[in-house]
Amino acid sequence: MSEPLVITREERLLRLCLNHPARRNALSRDLCAVLVEAFDDASADPSVGATLLGAKGPAVAGRPLAVETL
């Protein structure tokens, strides 16, 4: 399985890309923890001017589509 979150940097722009299109990029506990850590790191880094959150695939589900609950 590929990484659930792809993080790239373009100068002062930090891009966070949800990377599980088969599950419509549904949020899980693990992914939420990774997102919180990424946003915390970006907030603490003065060289980051903006953070952009995106997703691979056509959609983002707000909650898991599986039995797992947050």
Backbone as numpy.savetxt, mean C-alpha at the origin, in Angstrom:
# Nx Ny Nz CAx CAy CAz Cx Cy Cz
4.18 -15.74 -4.33 3.34 -14.56 -4.33 4.22 -13.33 -4.33
3.79 -12.29 -5.01 4.57 -11.07 -5.06 4.33 -10.23 -3.80
5.11 -9.19 -3.66 4.98 -8.30 -2.51 3.60 -7.65 -2.51
2.94 -7.56 -1.33 1.62 -6.95 -1.28 1.65 -5.42 -1.45
2.82 -4.83 -1.22 2.97 -3.39 -1.36 4.29 -3.11 -2.07
4.22 -2.42 -3.19 5.42 -2.04 -3.93 5.72 -0.57 -3.62
6.92 -0.31 -3.14 7.32 1.05 -2.77 8.41 1.52 -3.71
8.16 2.64 -4.36 9.16 3.23 -5.26 9.33 4.70 -4.91
10.46 5.23 -5.35 10.78 6.63 -5.04 11.21 7.33 -6.31
10.64 8.50 -6.56 11.02 9.36 -7.68 11.28 10.74 -7.10
12.53 11.05 -6.89 12.94 12.31 -6.25 12.22 12.45 -4.91
11.36 13.46 -4.75 10.69 13.68 -3.46 9.34 12.96 -3.34
8.95 12.24 -4.41 7.68 11.52 -4.43 7.88 10.07 -4.03
7.15 9.63 -3.02 7.15 8.24 -2.60 5.85 7.62 -3.07
5.94 6.55 -3.86 4.76 5.86 -4.37 4.57 4.54 -3.61
3.37 4.35 -3.09 2.98 3.10 -2.44 1.90 2.48 -3.32
2.15 1.28 -3.80 1.22 0.65 -4.74 0.77 -0.71 -4.20
-0.53 -0.81 -3.90 -1.10 -2.09 -3.49 -0.95 -3.05 -4.65
-0.52 -4.28 -4.36 -0.13 -5.19 -5.43 -0.76 -6.57 -5.29
-2.07 -6.61 -5.19 -2.76 -7.91 -5.16 -4.07 -7.78 -5.93
-3.97 -7.54 -7.25 -5.17 -7.30 -8.05 -6.14 -8.49 -8.08
-5.65 -9.70 -7.88 -6.54 -10.86 -7.89 -7.56 -10.79 -6.75
-7.19 -10.11 -5.65 -8.12 -9.92 -4.52 -8.66 -8.50 -4.51
-8.55 -7.81 -5.64 -9.00 -6.42 -5.78 -8.32 -5.53 -4.74
-7.07 -5.90 -4.40 -6.25 -5.14 -3.46 -6.93 -4.95 -2.11
-7.65 -5.99 -1.68 -8.34 -5.94 -0.39 -7.35 -5.74 0.75
-7.76 -4.97 1.74 -6.90 -4.71 2.89 -7.00 -5.85 3.89
-5.85 -6.32 4.35 -5.76 -7.35 5.38 -5.01 -6.75 6.57
-4.98 -7.46 7.67 -4.20 -6.98 8.82 -2.74 -6.76 8.45
-2.16 -7.73 7.75 -0.75 -7.64 7.39 -0.50 -6.45 6.47
-1.35 -6.26 5.47 -1.17 -5.15 4.55 -1.36 -3.82 5.28
-2.33 -3.74 6.17 -2.53 -2.50 6.94 -1.30 -2.18 7.77
-0.69 -3.19 8.38 0.53 -2.97 9.17 1.66 -2.46 8.29
1.80 -3.03 7.09 2.84 -2.58 6.16 2.57 -1.15 5.71
1.31 -0.81 5.45 0.96 0.55 5.05 1.25 1.56 6.16
0.89 1.22 7.39 1.15 2.12 8.52 2.65 2.36 8.65
3.44 1.30 8.55 4.89 1.44 8.64 5.44 2.32 7.52
4.94 2.12 6.30 5.41 2.91 5.16 5.05 4.39 5.33
3.83 4.68 5.79 3.44 6.07 6.01 4.22 6.69 7.16
4.48 5.92 8.22 5.30 6.42 9.34 6.70 6.76 8.87
7.30 5.85 8.08 8.65 6.09 7.56 8.67 7.33 6.67
7.65 7.49 5.83 7.59 8.65 4.94 7.45 9.94 5.75
6.64 9.89 6.79 6.42 11.06 7.63 7.69 11.49 8.36
8.50 10.52 8.71 9.73 10.81 9.45 10.89 11.22 8.54
10.73 11.07 7.24 11.81 11.36 6.28 11.59 12.74 5.66
12.41 13.72 6.02 12.22 15.07 5.49 12.47 15.18 3.99
13.08 14.18 3.38 13.32 14.23 1.95 12.10 13.80 1.13
11.07 13.28 1.82 9.82 12.91 1.13 8.90 14.12 1.14
8.55 14.59 -0.04 7.67 15.74 -0.16 6.21 15.37 -0.30
5.94 14.19 -0.87 4.56 13.72 -1.05 4.56 12.20 -1.12
3.46 11.63 -0.67 3.26 10.18 -0.73 2.00 9.92 -1.54
2.12 9.06 -2.53 1.00 8.73 -3.40 0.63 7.27 -3.19
-0.63 7.01 -2.88 -1.11 5.64 -2.70 -1.91 5.25 -3.93
-1.55 4.13 -4.53 -2.24 3.63 -5.71 -2.39 2.13 -5.62
-2.85 1.53 -6.71 -3.06 0.09 -6.72 -2.92 -0.46 -8.13
-2.43 -1.68 -8.23 -2.38 -2.38 -9.52 -3.75 -2.99 -9.77
-4.17 -3.01 -11.00 -5.45 -3.60 -11.34 -6.55 -2.56 -11.38
-7.78 -3.02 -11.66 -8.88 -2.10 -11.90 -9.59 -1.57 -10.66
-9.33 -2.14 -9.48 -10.14 -1.74 -8.32 -9.40 -1.93 -7.01
-9.97 -1.29 -5.99 -9.48 -1.47 -4.62 -10.71 -1.76 -3.76
-10.67 -2.88 -3.05 -11.75 -3.21 -2.12 -11.41 -2.62 -0.77
-12.36 -2.05 -0.10 -12.13 -1.41 1.20 -11.92 -2.40 2.32
-12.41 -3.59 2.14 -12.24 -4.60 3.18 -12.00 -5.94 2.50
-11.44 -6.90 3.24 -11.11 -8.18 2.62 -12.34 -8.87 2.01
-12.10 -9.51 0.88 -13.16 -10.26 0.24 -13.19 -11.71 0.74
-12.21 -12.07 1.54 -12.13 -13.42 2.08 -12.80 -13.42 3.47
-12.70 -14.51 4.18 -13.31 -14.65 5.50 -12.57 -13.80 6.53
-11.32 -13.51 6.29 -10.50 -12.74 7.22 -11.15 -11.40 7.53
-11.10 -11.01 8.80 -11.64 -9.70 9.20 -10.54 -8.87 9.81
-10.71 -7.56 9.73 -9.70 -6.65 10.30 -9.88 -6.53 11.76
